[in-house]
Amino acid sequence: MAASLNQLPGVGPTTADKLLEAGFDSYQALAVASPGELSNTIDIGERTATDIIQAAREAADVGDFESGTALRKQRDQIGKLSLLIDEIDELLGGGIETQSITEFYGKFGSGKSQLTHHLCLTVQLPEDYGGFHGRAVFLDTEDTFRPERIDNMVRGLPDEVIEATMTDRGIAGDAADEAALDELVSHVLERIHVAKGFNSSHQMLLTEKALDLTGEYTDTAWPVRLVCVDSLIAHFRAEYVGRGNLAERQQKLNKHLHDLMRLASLKNVAVVVTNQVAANPEAFFGDPTHPIGGHILGHSSTVRIYLRKSKGDKRIVRLVDAPSLPEGEAVMRITESGLKPD
C-alpha cells in the first residue's frame, strides 16, 4: 500500500511510511481525514495535508454529491448482526448495524456488559444464523470481560446453532460432546481480542490499535466485524471532574467518537459502546435517568438503546433513537446460559 500512497502529490517514501504507521492505509482513510488531524499526526504543513487529502478524495471518488439511488446501493452493503432474540432483532430492524455506532445505556446491573459479551459470540456465528463469521475487538475500561461468561454463552446456544458453528469451524462432534464443546469455546475465545484501557488517553490509543488490527485481518477468513467499548465514558467521567473541565472532556470525547466512527465506516464494522447514566434531579415526572456524555455523544451515536431492570431476570430494551426506526420496547432475559427471549 505504501507504493500506492507514493502516487499522491506531496507523499514520498518517508511520508507514506508515517501515514501507514498512523493508520492511514487507504485512499478512503485519507479522504475522510481533516488537514489539522493529518498535519499533527505525521508532522507536515496544513497546506500539504490539504493537497494530500484532496488528491485522495479524487482517487477514492469520495466527497462529491451522490444520488439517493447510489446511496441506497451503498446501504445494501451494511450488515445486521443478530442478537438471536427475535423481538429485539425486529425492534432494531434486523439487528446491530455495521458502519455505525450503537449505544446501550442503563444503570448498574441492567445488562450492558452481558450484551457486549453476547455480541462477541454472535458475531462469530455463520451468516445463516445471523452472525458475520468474524472476529470481535473488546475495549475493556471497567474490567468487565470474563472468558468464563463466553464459555457459558457458547454452551447455552441452541443445539442446531452449536452444531452448525462446529461444522463451520471443522470441529467434529455435536452439542452433547463435551470435548467438542470445549474446542468450540477455545475457538470462540481465540477470536475475541481484548485490551484493557487504563485511562482515557490509553483508551483512545487502543481505538487506533483496533483500526490497525482490523486492517490486519481484512482479507482473511475471519475479519474483524465488531468493536465493543465497555464502557465508553467511565475514564472520561473519572478524570474530568467538575464544570471547569467539562469543555476539555467533551472535546477529547468528541475526538474519540470520531475515531470510532471512522473505524466503523472504513472497515464496515459494527461499533457497540456502553454508557453510564445519571439521574436528573429536576425531573418531577417520568424516568429521571439520562445517559452521560451530553449532546456530543447523543449526536455521534447512530442508534441509542436504553436498558432497564424489570422483574427477576427480565430486562426492558427500549429503542430511544434511530434514523429510520420508530421508538419501541422489547423484553429479554439474562440467564446463566446467556441472553434469552422472554
N, C-alpha and C positions, 0 to 999 in steps of 0.2 A: 504493500500500500504506500510505502514511503516514496517509491518511484512515481507513483500516480500523483501524490501531493506535490512532487517537484515540478509538475507541469503547471501549477498555479503561479501567476506572477508574484514575485517577491518571496517565493518559497525555495530556498536552497536545501542541500542535504542536511545541514545543521538544524535549520528551522523545521524541516519535515520530521526530523527525529524528536524535536521538542514537542511538536504537535501530537505525534503518536504517544509520547510519554504522558501527555496531558489528557489523553483520551479522545482526541480529535482524529479518529481513524477513518473518516469517510468525508466525502463532499457534503453529505447531508448534515453531519455533525458540525462542520464549519459553517454551513449555510444558516443554521439557527443560532449561532453564537453572536454575541454583541461585540463591537470593536473594543470596548473597555475591558470586557472579560478576556478577550484574546490577547490584548496588549499586556495586561497584568500577568496572565498565565505564562506566556512564553517570552516576555520582555522584549517587545517590539513597539514601534510607534503606532499611535492610533490610526494614522493615515494609511500606513502599510497594512494594518489589521483590517481596515475598511476595504482596501483593494482586494485582499485575500478572500474576505467573506463574500464580496460582490462576485468575484470570479467563481467561487464555489457555488453560489446560488445559480449562476448561469449554467455551470457544468451539471449541477444536480437538477436543474429546472425547478427550483424552489423559489417562492416569493412572488409569483405572478398571480393574477386573478384566475380562478377556475370556475367552471360551470357547476351547477348543482348536480348534474349528472355525473361529472367526473368525481366530485366529492362522494357521491353515493357509491361509486365503484371502489373508492378508497375505503369507505366504511365497511364494504364487504370483506376486507382483509382482517377486520377486527375479530378476535376470538372471544368466546364466552366460556368462562371457567365455571363449571357446575359445582354447587355445594352438596349435591346428592340429596337435597331436600326439595321436593317438587314445589312446595308452596313458596319457598324463598326464591328459588330459581325463577319462578313465574313473576314474583314481585320485582325482581331485578331484570326482567326482560330476557331471561335465558342464563344469567349468571354474572360473574365478575368480568368486566370488560378489560381487554388489553388496550394499550395506548392511552390510558387514563389513570387517575388516582382515585381510589375508593377508600373512603374514611369511615371507620367504625368507632363510635364514641359511646361512652357509658361509664357508670360508676364502677368502683372496685367490685369484682366478682360477677360482672354482668356477662362475661363470656368472650371478651375481646381476644385474649391470648389463646383461648381454646379454639377460636375461629381461625386465627392465623396458623396454628398447628394443623388444623383440619385442611386448610387450603394447601399447605405444604405437601400434604398427602394427595389430595385430589388432582393437583396439577400434574402428578406423575402417572395418573391413570391413562389407559388407552382412550383415544378420541371417541370411540363408540360408547364410552361410559362417562363422557363429559369432561375428560381430562385433556391435557395438552401434550402428554408424553414428553414432559420437560422437567428441568431442574427448578429448585427454589433457592432463593437467597433470603436469609433471615437476619436482619439487623436487630440485635437484642440490646436494648438500652436499660432494661429493668431486671435482667437475669431471669427471664421468664421461660426460655426454651428448655424443654425437658424431653430427651430422647425416649424415655420410657412412656411418655404420653403418645408419641408416634407409634410405639410398639402396640399399645392398647387399641389405637385407632385402626391400625392395619388389621389386627385380628377381629375388630368389630365390623369390618366391611361385609356386605352380603357375600355369600359363598360364590355366586356367579361372578362378582367383580373380582374377588380374590383369585379365582381360577383363571379368568381372562388376563389378569395382570401377571400371573405366573407364566402363562403361555407367552405373553408379550415379551417377557424377560428371559425366556428359555429355562425356566425353573420347573423341574419335574416334580409332580405331586399334585395334591388337591387341598381344599380348605381344611380337611381333617388331618393332614400330615404335618405334625409339629416341626419336623426338620425342615420341610419346605417353607413353612410359615416363618421360621427363624431366618432362613435365607432371604425370603422376601423382605422382611423387616430390615435386614442388613442392606439390601439393595436400595430400599427407600431412603434410609438414613444417609447412605453414601451420596445421594443426590440432593441433599439439603445442605447448603453451605451457610454456616452460622458464624457470625462475628459479633463480639460484644463491644458496644460503644461506651467509652468511659467518661466522655464529656461531649458537649455539643460540637466542638471542633473535630473531635475524633469521629463522631457520628457523620459529619459532613464528608470527611476524608473517606470513610467506608463507602459512602454513596459513589464516590469517584472510583473506588476499587471495584464496586459492584458493576459499574459500567465496563471496566476492563475485563472482569470475569465473564460478563455477558458476551463481550466480543470474542473472548477466547473459545467459547462453546457454540458460537453462532452456527457454524457449518458442521456440527457434529450430530450424532443421532439423538443426543439429549441436550438440546439448547436450554438456556435459562429462559423461563416464561413467567416467573413470578418473583417479585421482590416484596418482602414484608418488613415493615418497620414497627417494632413493638417496644416502647411507644414513641411516637414522633416527638412529643412535646416535653417529655419528662426532664431531660437535661436543660433545655432552654428555660423551663419554668423554675428550675432549682438555681440556675446560675445568674439569671437576670431578675432580681427581686426588686420590687418597688416601681412606682411610676417613672422615676428618673431613668431607669434602664429599659423601659418599655420600647422606646423607639429603636434602640440598638438591637434588642432581642428580635423585634419584628423584622428588621432589615436582614438580620442573619437567618432567620427562619424563612424569609422570602427567597433568599439565595438557595437554601437547602431544598425548598419545594420546587424551584425551577430546575435544579439538578435532577430531581426525581421525575419531573415532567419530561425532561429531555430524554432520560433513560427510557421511560415508557413509550415515548413517541418514536425514537430512533430504532429501538430494538423490538418493538411490538410486544412489550412486556406488560403484564398486569401488575400495577403497584398498589399494594394494600397497606394503609397506615392505621394504627390505632391511636386514639386521642383520649386524654383525660377530660374531666368535666368539673364545673364549679356550680354553686347554687347562686342564683340571683336574689339577693335579699329584698329587692324592690318588687319582686313578683308576688302579687297577692292572689292571683288566680292561676290555675293550671300548674303544669310541671315547671318548677323554677330551674331545673337542670339545663345547663347550656355548655357547649364544647369550648375548650380553651383554644387560643390561637387567633381570635379576632377575625376581622374581615379578610386578612391575607390568606389564612387557611381556608376560610369559607369560599373564597373565590378560586382557590387553587384546586380544591377537591372537586372532581367531576361528579362524584356520587357521594352523598353523606347518609350514613345509616346510624340510627340511634338504637342501642341495645339496652334493655332494662329487665330487671328481675321480675318474675311472676311467681306463682305458687310452685313450691318444690324445685324440681329441676328445669322448669319451663323458663324460657326467655322470650320476650317480645322483640321482634326485629322490625323496626319502623323505618321505612324509606322516607327521609326528610327532604332530600333534594336530588334531582337528576334532570339532565337536559331534556330528555324525551320520554320520561316515565311519570305516571301520576303517583302522588303520595299514597301510602298504604302500609299495612301491617301483616306480618306472618308470625307464626309461633314455631319454635324449635325446642328440643330438649338437650341438655348437656348430661350425658351419661358416662359411666366408666369406660365404655367402649367407643365414645366419640359423640359427635353431634347427630341427632336423630330427629325425624319428623315428629310432630305432636301426636 
